Amino acid sequence: MSDQHCVIVGGSHAGAQLCASLRQEGWTGAITLVSDEALLPYHRPPLSKAFLCGDKAEQELLIRPQAFYEKEKVDVLLGTRAVAIDRARRQLALGDGSHLHYSKLVLATGARVRTLDIAGSALPGVFYLRQAHDVLAIRQATAPGKRAVIIGGGYIGLEAAASLRQTGMQVTVLEAMPRLLQRVTAPEVSAFYARVHGEEGVNIVTDASVLAIEGKERVEAVVTGDGRRLGADVVIIGVGVLPASELAQQAGLTVDNGIVVDECARTSDPDIFAVGDCSNHYNPIYDCRLRLESVQNATDQARTAAQALCGKTIPYRALPWFWSDQYDLKLQIAGLSQGYDRVVLRGSAGSGRSFSAFYFKGGRLIAVDAVNRPKDFMISKRFLADQASADPERVGDETIELRDCFSSTKTEQECLS
């Protein structure tokens, strides 16, 4: 073992992947993972899905078992908060007053929930959904027939709505904007999800501002801006997240909507890296800086950082992709649709439960939302990564094979390999 010491802050997807990738890339020094949670790094997507439903146990969430960390000689400090970085001394201060010396430091701190500053938001029975202990508390408060009000009609809110309906709860979703998923999808996709949730018994209310949450000893109701009072036994607030970049900012690192990193995940300090939801990186496919909240980005960027830490400079170049499971629907998203000026549907979003939405900007395909169409997703994802062009008219014609709608500088076999 060398005398190098890599300290990773954050028991996230990125943090867990970095532990594995460092050893795979040949890091022979010490590795310490610092996490303020009590549980080993775990999968986050099931929190609003199978774990909320009770279909998964806590130990089933783990990305890797305890034995992995022991085998790879990773020292894991659970329930331990990192409070400050001393860059001059290369030390990380911990909440218990101790310090860790590092050769290299990696911030994999993820994101924290955006909170609502309204009356009653601290009442028992009001929850945010970000960590495993949040879901365990929610599960204790749920039961068939009870009333849940979910504030926020984004993916987390809709996934929670679907999970709670499956447990027999009465569910209302309040969305402040005119339609569900307005920031991330086309109107056709929003209308599809509003229809499906309605068919499943969810009450969807859009253009709904929340004035207050009421209750005496625990939550009893949510009051909207137009005076409606919705009875509630459980309230879940899902109004987005913010990058957990406080440590970096206090240490004087460059921060701008996340911790700014280069193509190899280095921050403005060459001995400190940042990966995952907390980082802001340049994406050459979209020619802009991005902060992505996705498992794919967290794991892929962690691999890039591990390579750089081991002396291998391989710039990060990955197509963003995401997914969402609700009821019998699997939505798979390839690319980023922001700024689109045209949407072409393949299949019908107005009936049934299977279609794809293709987003174009200036004639260029930039993203695809595929609902229960894994083949559409896989083909589109590979061609998008190659920055291939697609014919909008042909894309919408289901009599034409989807792969025949693309043209690329690479051969088809290269794109699909």
C-alpha positions in Angstrom: 0.0 0.0 0.0 1.2 3.5 -0.8 1.0 6.4 1.6 -1.6 8.1 -0.5 -5.0 8.6 1.1 -8.2 9.4 -0.8 -11.0 10.6 1.4 -14.5 10.5 -0.1 -17.3 12.7 1.4 -20.8 11.3 0.8 -22.3 7.9 0.9 -24.0 8.4 -2.5 -24.1 6.4 -5.7 -21.0 8.4 -6.8 -19.2 7.7 -3.5 -19.9 4.0 -3.7 -18.8 3.8 -7.3 -15.7 5.7 -6.6 -14.6 3.2 -4.0 -14.9 0.4 -6.5 -13.4 2.2 -9.4 -10.4 3.4 -7.5 -9.4 -0.1 -6.8 -10.2 -1.2 -10.3 -8.0 1.5 -11.7 -5.1 0.6 -9.5 -5.3 2.9 -6.5 -3.1 1.2 -3.8 -3.4 3.9 -1.1 -5.9 4.2 1.7 -9.5 5.0 1.0 -11.9 6.4 3.6 -15.6 7.0 2.9 -17.3 9.5 5.2 -21.1 9.5 5.3 -23.5 11.3 7.6 -26.1 8.5 7.1 -26.3 5.4 9.2 -26.7 3.1 6.3 -24.0 2.0 3.8 -24.4 3.6 0.4 -27.7 2.5 -1.1 -29.8 2.8 -4.3 -31.9 6.0 -4.2 -34.4 5.4 -7.0 -36.4 2.7 -5.0 -37.0 5.1 -2.2 -40.1 6.6 -3.9 -41.0 3.3 -5.5 -40.5 -0.3 -4.2 -39.1 0.8 -0.8 -42.0 3.2 -0.2 -44.5 0.5 -1.1 -42.8 -1.9 1.4 -41.7 -4.3 -1.4 -38.0 -3.8 -0.5 -36.3 -4.1 2.8 -33.6 -1.7 3.9 -30.7 -4.1 3.4 -31.9 -4.8 -0.1 -31.2 -1.2 -1.0 -27.5 -1.5 -0.5 -25.3 -0.9 -3.6 -22.7 -3.2 -2.2 -22.6 -5.2 1.0 -20.3 -4.6 4.0 -18.1 -7.4 2.8 -17.1 -5.4 -0.3 -15.7 -2.5 1.7 -13.8 -4.9 3.9 -12.4 -6.8 1.0 -11.3 -3.6 -0.8 -9.9 -2.1 2.4 -12.2 0.9 2.4 -12.6 2.5 5.8 -16.3 3.5 6.1 -17.3 6.1 8.7 -21.1 6.1 9.0 -23.1 8.7 10.9 -20.2 11.1 10.5 -20.5 14.6 9.2 -17.8 16.5 7.4 -17.8 20.1 8.5 -14.9 21.9 7.0 -12.0 21.5 4.5 -8.6 22.9 5.3 -7.0 23.0 1.9 -3.6 24.3 3.1 -3.2 21.4 5.6 -5.1 18.9 3.4 -7.4 18.1 6.3 -11.1 17.3 6.5 -12.7 18.3 9.8 -15.4 16.0 11.1 -18.3 16.7 13.4 -16.9 14.9 16.3 -13.9 17.2 16.4 -11.4 14.8 14.7 -9.6 15.4 11.4 -8.7 13.3 8.4 -5.6 14.0 6.4 -6.0 13.5 2.7 -3.8 13.3 -0.4 -6.9 13.6 -2.6 -10.4 14.6 -1.6 -13.5 13.7 -3.5 -16.8 15.5 -2.8 -19.8 13.2 -3.5 -22.2 15.1 -1.3 -25.2 14.9 -3.7 -28.1 17.2 -3.2 -30.5 18.3 -0.4 -34.2 18.8 -0.6 -35.6 22.2 -1.4 -37.8 23.1 1.6 -41.0 25.1 1.8 -41.2 28.0 4.2 -44.9 27.9 5.0 -46.9 27.6 8.2 -47.2 24.1 9.5 -44.4 22.6 7.4 -42.8 21.3 10.6 -45.9 19.4 11.9 -45.6 15.7 12.5 -46.9 13.9 9.4 -45.2 16.3 7.0 -42.2 14.7 5.2 -39.6 15.3 2.6 -38.4 12.2 0.6 -34.7 12.1 0.1 -33.1 9.5 2.3 -34.0 6.0 3.6 -34.9 7.2 7.0 -37.4 9.6 5.4 -39.2 6.7 3.8 -39.2 4.6 6.9 -41.0 7.4 8.7 -43.5 7.9 5.9 -44.3 4.1 5.9 -45.1 4.2 9.6 -47.7 7.0 8.9 -49.4 5.3 6.0 -52.3 2.8 5.9 -55.0 1.9 3.4 -57.7 4.5 3.3 -55.6 7.3 4.8 -55.3 10.6 2.9 -52.0 11.7 1.4 -51.4 15.1 -0.1 -48.2 15.4 -2.2 -46.9 18.9 -2.9 -45.1 18.8 -6.2 -45.9 17.1 -9.5 -42.4 16.2 -10.6 -41.1 12.7 -11.0 -40.6 12.2 -7.2 -44.1 13.4 -6.4 -45.7 11.2 -9.1 -43.6 8.2 -8.2 -44.7 8.6 -4.5 -48.3 9.1 -5.6 -48.2 5.8 -7.6 -46.6 3.9 -4.7 -49.1 5.2 -2.1 -52.0 4.4 -4.4 -50.6 0.8 -4.5 -50.8 0.7 -0.7 -54.5 1.8 -0.8 -54.0 5.4 0.2 -56.2 8.3 -1.0 -53.8 10.6 -2.9 -53.9 14.2 -4.1 -51.1 15.8 -6.0 -50.8 19.6 -5.9 -48.7 21.1 -8.7 -48.0 24.9 -8.8 -47.5 25.0 -12.5 -50.2 24.6 -15.2 -49.3 21.0 -15.9 -47.4 18.1 -14.4 -43.7 17.7 -15.3 -43.8 21.1 -17.0 -40.1 21.8 -16.6 -38.9 18.5 -18.1 -41.5 17.2 -20.6 -43.7 18.2 -23.5 -47.5 18.9 -23.0 -48.3 15.6 -24.6 -46.3 13.7 -22.0 -47.7 15.8 -19.1 -51.3 15.0 -20.4 -50.4 11.3 -20.6 -49.3 11.2 -17.0 -52.3 13.2 -15.8 -54.6 10.8 -17.6 -52.9 7.7 -16.2 -52.8 9.0 -12.6 -56.5 9.9 -12.9 -57.3 6.4 -14.1 -55.4 5.0 -11.1 -57.5 7.2 -8.7 -55.1 10.1 -8.0 -56.6 13.5 -7.7 -54.4 15.9 -9.7 -54.7 19.7 -9.0 -52.6 22.0 -11.1 -52.1 25.8 -10.8 -52.2 25.0 -7.1 -50.2 27.2 -4.7 -49.9 26.0 -1.1 -50.8 28.7 1.5 -50.4 26.6 4.7 -50.4 23.2 6.3 -52.8 22.9 9.2 -53.0 20.7 12.3 -52.8 20.7 16.1 -50.7 17.7 17.3 -50.1 16.5 13.7 -51.0 17.4 10.2 -54.7 17.6 9.4 -55.0 19.5 6.1 -53.3 21.5 3.4 -54.7 24.9 2.5 -54.3 26.1 -1.1 -54.1 29.7 -2.3 -57.6 29.6 -3.7 -59.0 28.7 -0.3 -59.4 24.9 -0.7 -58.8 22.8 2.4 -57.7 19.3 1.6 -57.8 16.8 4.5 -54.5 15.0 5.0 -53.1 12.3 7.3 -49.7 12.5 5.5 -48.1 15.3 3.5 -45.0 14.7 1.3 -43.2 17.7 -0.1 -41.3 17.1 -3.3 -40.4 20.5 -4.8 -36.9 19.7 -6.1 -33.4 19.7 -4.7 -30.3 21.9 -4.3 -26.7 20.9 -4.7 -25.0 20.1 -1.5 -22.0 22.4 -2.2 -21.6 24.2 1.2 -18.4 22.4 2.1 -16.8 23.4 -1.3 -18.0 27.0 -1.0 -16.7 27.4 2.5 -13.3 26.1 1.3 -13.2 28.7 -1.5 -13.7 26.3 -4.4 -15.5 27.6 -7.5 -19.2 27.0 -7.1 -21.9 27.9 -9.6 -25.1 25.8 -9.5 -22.9 23.1 -8.0 -19.2 22.6 -7.6 -17.6 23.5 -10.9 -15.3 20.7 -12.3 -13.3 20.1 -15.4 -13.7 17.2 -17.9 -12.0 14.9 -15.4 -14.1 16.0 -12.4 -11.3 18.2 -10.8 -12.4 21.3 -8.9 -10.5 24.6 -8.9 -8.2 22.8 -6.4 -6.3 20.0 -8.3 -6.3 17.8 -5.2 -10.1 18.0 -4.8 -12.6 16.4 -7.1 -16.4 16.5 -7.1 -18.8 13.9 -8.6 -22.5 13.3 -8.9 -25.4 15.6 -8.2 -23.3 18.2 -6.4 -21.0 18.8 -9.5 -21.3 21.1 -12.4 -19.5 19.8 -15.5 -19.2 20.6 -19.3 -21.1 18.2 -21.6 -19.6 18.2 -25.1 -22.7 16.6 -26.7 -24.9 19.6 -25.7 -22.0 22.1 -25.6 -22.9 23.5 -22.2 -22.3 23.1 -18.5 -24.7 20.9 -16.7 -25.6 19.8 -13.2 -27.3 16.4 -13.5 -29.4 14.6 -10.9 -29.1 11.0 -12.1 -27.6 7.7 -11.1 -26.1 7.4 -14.6 -24.2 10.7 -14.2 -23.1 9.8 -10.6 -21.6 6.4 -11.6 -20.1 7.4 -14.9 -18.5 10.6 -13.5 -17.1 8.6 -10.5 -15.4 6.3 -13.0 -13.9 9.3 -14.8 -12.6 10.7 -11.5 -11.1 7.4 -10.4 -9.2 7.2 -13.7 -7.9 10.7 -13.2 -6.9 10.0 -9.6 -4.9 7.1 -10.9 -3.1 9.2 -13.6 -5.4 8.4 -16.6 -6.9 11.4 -18.2 -10.0 10.3 -20.0 -12.5 13.3 -20.4 -16.1 12.7 -19.3 -18.4 12.5 -22.3 -21.7 10.8 -21.6 -25.2 11.2 -22.8 -27.5 11.9 -19.9 -30.2 9.3 -19.4 -32.9 8.8 -16.7 -35.9 6.6 -15.8 -39.1 6.7 -13.8 -41.3 3.8 -12.7 -45.0 4.5 -12.0 -47.6 1.8 -11.9 -47.0 -0.4 -15.0 -45.2 2.4 -16.8 -41.4 2.5 -17.3 -40.4 5.9 -18.7 -36.8 5.9 -20.1 -35.3 9.2 -21.1 -32.4 9.7 -23.3 -30.8 13.1 -23.6 -32.0 16.6 -22.4 -35.1 18.1 -23.9 -34.6 21.7 -22.6 -35.0 24.3 -25.4 -36.9 21.9 -27.8 -39.0 23.5 -30.5 -40.7 20.5 -31.9 -42.1 17.2 -30.5 -42.9 14.2 -32.6 -44.8 11.3 -31.2 -44.3 7.7 -32.2 -47.5 5.9 -31.0 -50.4 7.5 -29.2 -50.1 9.4 -25.8 -53.8 9.9 -25.8 -54.8 6.3 -25.3 -53.0 3.2 -24.1 -49.8 3.1 -22.2 -47.0 2.9 -24.7 -45.5 5.7 -26.9 -42.3 7.7 -27.4 -41.8 11.5 -27.7 -38.9 12.8 -29.8 -37.7 16.3 -29.0 -36.1 18.4 -31.8 -34.3 21.7 -31.6 -33.5 23.6 -34.8 -34.0 20.3 -36.7 -31.6 18.3 -34.4 -32.9 15.5 -32.3 -31.9 16.3 -28.7 -33.9 13.9 -26.5 -36.4 11.0 -26.4 -39.0 10.0 -23.8 -39.9 6.4 -24.2 -42.8 5.0 -22.2 -42.9 1.2 -22.2 -40.8 1.2 -25.3 -37.3 -0.1 -24.4 -36.3 -0.7 -28.0 -37.0 3.0 -28.9 -35.0 4.1 -25.9 -31.9 1.9 -26.6 -31.8 2.8 -30.4 -32.3 6.5 -29.7 -29.8 6.6 -26.8 -27.0 5.2 -29.0 -27.7 7.4 -31.9 -28.0 10.5 -29.7 -24.6 9.8 -28.1 -23.2 9.8 -31.6 -25.0 13.1 -32.3 -26.7 11.5 -35.3 -29.4 13.3 -37.2 -33.0 12.0 -37.5 -35.8 12.7 -39.9 -38.9 14.0 -37.9 -41.4 12.8 -40.5 -40.0 9.3 -40.6 -39.6 9.1 -36.8 -43.3 9.6 -36.4 -44.2 6.9 -38.9 -44.4 3.5 -37.1 -44.3 1.6 -40.4 -40.6 2.6 -40.7 -38.0 0.9 -38.5 -36.8 3.5 -36.0 -33.1 2.8 -36.8 -33.8 3.6 -40.4 -34.9 7.2 -39.4 -31.3 8.1 -38.3 -28.2 9.1 -40.3 -24.8 9.1 -38.7 -21.2 9.7 -39.4 -20.6 6.2 -37.9 -21.9 3.0 -39.4 -25.1 1.5 -37.9 -23.1 -1.3 -36.4 -20.7 1.1 -34.7 -23.7 3.0 -33.2 -25.4 -0.1 -32.0 -22.3 -1.8 -30.7 
